[in-house]
């Protein structure tokens, strides 16, 4: 892991630190990881991440939670 990367958890995450998605910005990319497997990092662009967030807000993925 890169020590200069500052990871951010959602304010909806529990206090225990497990099962949290963490997000960071590094060299213009958006990095995502699961807190219980911090070495498995997915990288995407700001544009694609913004489209994903817009889809979440619009309810496009709500069927996965039912």
Order of alpha helices (4+ residues) and beta strands (2+ residues): beta-beta-beta-beta-alpha
